[in-house]
Amino acid sequence: LDSCMNRIEWSENFSTGHGPTDAQHKGIISDCNIMIEHLSSGDTARCSQAMSDCLRNCEQHFVEESTLLRSLDGIDPSEHFSDHQQILVHLNGLKKKCEKVCSGQACVSEVLHTIISHMLKHDLKIRQHFIY
């Protein structure tokens, strides 16, 4: 396994200005960093467990974020909700592959890309309601 992945550091550029959402995002990034740590140490079983934890936290976050989006004026949450569903399908597929055979850095990189892309593409739209 190639184990030269770097941890993801929280950046204020990821901040939505909504405390609970940002705390959940930080937690999901922390889950990803735990995956990186386990992968780097060669512990693929713990990496797989960390992926399960990350997926569970994403699912919970999406439920809470959906409630928030419904409460905000000027946001059509339908595209956002659709993206949530696509992410969950994709991450569940990666998790199933990971449980069979660890694909190492490629899998963890795909999880990171999927999560960070969603945060930057969709979640920062929330910012206009909380950061002035």
C-alpha positions in Angstrom: 0.0 0.0 0.0 1.2 3.5 -0.8 1.0 5.3 2.5 2.2 8.8 1.6 -1.1 10.6 2.0 -1.2 13.9 3.9 -3.8 14.7 6.5 -6.5 17.2 5.5 -6.4 20.4 7.6 -9.5 22.4 8.3 -9.5 25.7 6.5 -11.7 28.6 7.1 -12.4 28.5 3.4 -14.6 25.5 4.3 -16.5 27.4 6.9 -20.2 28.0 6.3 -20.6 30.3 9.3 -23.2 27.9 10.8 -21.6 26.5 13.9 -23.3 23.1 14.0 -22.7 22.5 10.3 -19.0 23.5 10.5 -18.6 21.2 13.6 -20.0 18.3 11.6 -17.8 19.1 8.6 -14.8 19.2 11.0 -15.8 15.8 12.4 -16.1 14.3 8.9 -12.7 15.6 8.0 -11.4 14.1 11.2 -12.9 10.8 10.2 -11.0 11.0 6.9 -7.8 11.8 8.7 -8.3 8.7 10.9 -8.7 6.7 7.7 -5.4 8.2 6.4 -3.6 7.4 9.7 -4.7 3.8 9.7 -3.9 3.3 6.0 -0.5 4.9 6.6 0.2 2.4 9.4 -0.9 -0.5 7.2 -4.0 -1.3 9.4 -6.5 -1.8 6.6 -9.1 -3.3 9.0 -9.1 -0.1 11.1 -9.1 2.0 8.0 -12.3 0.1 6.9 -13.9 0.8 10.3 -13.0 4.4 10.1 -14.7 4.5 6.7 -17.8 3.1 8.2 -17.7 5.7 10.9 -17.2 8.4 8.3 -20.2 7.2 6.3 -22.4 7.0 9.4 -21.4 10.6 10.2 -22.1 11.8 6.7 -25.6 10.2 6.8 -26.3 11.9 10.1 -24.9 15.2 8.8 -27.0 15.0 5.6 -30.2 14.6 7.7 -29.4 17.6 9.9 -28.2 19.7 6.9 -31.4 18.9 5.0 -33.5 20.3 7.9 -31.3 23.4 8.0 -31.6 23.9 4.2 -35.4 23.7 4.4 -35.4 26.5 6.9 -33.3 28.9 4.8 -34.9 31.4 2.3 -33.5 31.6 -1.2 -32.0 28.1 -1.4 -33.6 25.4 -3.5 -32.4 22.3 -1.7 -33.4 19.8 -4.4 -30.0 19.7 -6.1 -28.3 19.6 -2.7 -30.5 16.6 -1.6 -29.8 14.8 -4.9 -26.1 15.2 -4.3 -26.4 13.8 -0.8 -28.1 10.7 -2.2 -25.4 10.3 -4.9 -22.6 10.6 -2.3 -24.2 8.0 0.0 -24.6 5.6 -2.9 -21.0 6.2 -4.0 -19.5 6.0 -0.5 -21.5 2.8 0.3 -20.1 1.3 -2.9 -16.6 2.2 -1.9 -17.2 0.8 1.6 -18.4 -2.5 0.2 -15.3 -2.8 -2.1 -13.1 -1.9 0.9 -14.6 -4.6 3.0 -13.7 -7.2 0.3 -10.2 -5.9 -0.6 -8.6 -2.7 0.5 -7.7 -0.6 -2.4 -5.6 1.7 -0.2 -4.8 5.2 -1.1 -7.1 5.2 -4.2 -10.1 4.5 -2.0 -9.2 7.0 0.7 -8.5 9.6 -2.0 -11.9 9.0 -3.6 -13.6 9.4 -0.2 -11.8 12.7 0.4 -12.5 14.0 -3.1 -16.2 13.1 -2.8 -16.6 14.8 0.6 -14.5 17.9 -0.1 -16.1 18.5 -3.5 -19.5 18.4 -2.0 -18.5 20.8 0.8 -17.1 23.3 -1.7 -19.8 22.9 -4.4 -22.9 22.8 -2.3 -22.4 23.5 1.4 -20.7 26.9 1.0 -24.0 28.2 -0.4 -25.2 28.1 3.2 -22.5 30.8 3.9 -24.6 33.6 2.5 -27.0 33.1 5.4 -24.4 33.1 8.2 -21.3 35.1 7.1 -21.8 38.7 6.3 
